[in-house]
Amino acid sequence: MRDIKTKAIVLKRTDYGEADRILQLLTPEGKFSVMAKGVRREKSKLAGGIELFSVSEVVIHEGKGELGILTSAKLLEYYDAFVGDLELLELGGRLMRDASRRAEQVDSPEFFNILRQSLQAAQKHAPEGSETRWKELLAAWASMNMLAAAGEEINLKYDVLGERLLPDLRYVWDTESAALAPHNSGLISAEHIKMMRVMASTPLEVSLKVSGYGELMDEISYIVKCAEQAQN
C-alpha cells in the first residue's frame, strides 16, 4: 500500500452508489481508476478538484483492490473555454478518449504532457481567434505527438523507397506503406513537411506561432488521420 501525490486530468466520471464517483485519471505516472468517496455530497472537500477539463493535484491511496482511493484533490487549472464552445468540447472529448486509450497500451508520461498542453492552448486561443484553423492544428499536433509517444511516429525523414525526403520534390501519402511517396503532382510540399517537423519536435505553442500554417492544414490533417487509421 502507498500514497501517490501527483498531478491529474480527469478523463471520465461515473456516479456510484448514493454519493460516490469512480474516476479515470491521467497522470505523469500513468492512468488510474479511483474511487472518490462522498464526492457528490454538498460539503465534500474533493468535489472542487475533480472537474473535467482541468488539472488538479491529487493524492491517490493504492490498496489491494483495482480501484485506488482519492484522498485529496486540489484544483490547479480549469479550462472553461470548453464549456461554451460545442466544437471545442467535442475536440477536447476526442483528445481525452485518445489519451485514455493510448495510456492503457503504453506507459509514458508524455500522454499527460500532450493532453495538458492541448487543454492549455485551447484555453488561451479560444478567445483570441487569431487564426481560424488553430483547432485543426491543435488536433493534428496532439495526434502526431500521441502517435510518437506510443512508438508510432510519422516518418518525416525518408520516403517509401527509403530515400531522404527532398525539398524540391512533391509527395503523396501512400496508405499501404504508411509513408510519403514521390509524385510529380503530389499536394505535399517541402512546406508541409517542414511544418510537420516543427509539430513533431516542439511544444504546441511554437507551432501555433508559425505564420501561414492554415494554408497547410488540409494535407497535414489528412496525413495524420491516415497515420492514425494505419495504427488502429
PyMOL commands that set and color helices and strands:
alter all, ss='L'
color gray80, all
select helices_A, chain A and resi 47-49+80-82+86-105+110-125+134-149+190-201+204-208+213-231
alter helices_A, ss='H'
color red, helices_A
select strands_A, chain A and resi 2-16+20-27+30-36+54-62+68-78+171-174+179-182
alter strands_A, ss='S'
color yellow, strands_A
deselect
rebuild
show_as cartoon
